[in-house]
Structure formats: structure tokens, C-alpha cells
């Protein structure tokens, strides 16, 4: 029976560790979360030191520095918990991404082709071959003119 309890405890520990893992991963990956937790810890430590300095409890209520440190700790903890609830933030790249660069290239090319006739002709020649210049010459003989009444002699 003791063995089954030990197995159950190990299984429960593994389940608890699996549940904590996403939070640990977030703590490792998110620098802002770490900064918030460090700020909260530092402010709480300073506040604790002010409480333990031997002042009377009534004077602690009027201690502005203590109130400020407690407020800093509370706001940092609130930001950290909000960030844990939201999930990881997606990082956005600044500047031109590949999509923006491609779009800019297409628009620039369209404008250049619309404005410059010479460039447009070069592109059309490259795509469809050079335009052949020729003079049209008919291979059929022209139809004889219809007979006129004066020429028939009547």
C-alpha cells in the first residue's frame, strides 16, 4: 500500500510540474515579466525593511515612502499577473518586412511602366518578342472596274 501511495505522489508531482511548465517558459522568455517580478520583489523588500525599523504601528500609516513602495510592488505584481494571463506577446518586426518590400516593388514597377513608354516597349519586347515591321502587299489582283455604259457603244 505504501508503494501505491509513492507512485500516486510521483504521478501527482509530474502533473503539477507539467501544469507549471508554461509559466516557467514564459518567465524564461519574457523579459518584461521578469522585470515586473524583480520590481515587485525589490519594492516589497524595501517596504518590509521600513516596517521592521522599529517605528510604532500608528506612524507606519503616515509613512509616505512605505506607501509608495507598497504601491510600486502592487502595480508590478498586477502587471506581471496580467501578462501571464494574456499569454506570450507576438513580436513584430520593425521596418520593412518581405511583404512590404514586395508590395513596394510591385507598385514601383507598375508606376514606372505606366509613365515610361520606352520602358514599357522594352518589357513588352522581352515578354512577347520584338514587333515585326512589314509593309502590306496584296497578292491578289484588284478587281477589274465595272463596265461603263459609254464604253459599250449603245
Secondary structure as UniProt FT lines:
FT   HELIX           2..29
FT   HELIX           31..51
FT   TURN            52..53
FT   HELIX           57..60
FT   TURN            61..62
FT   HELIX           64..86
FT   HELIX           98..115
FT   HELIX           117..128
FT   HELIX           149..152
//
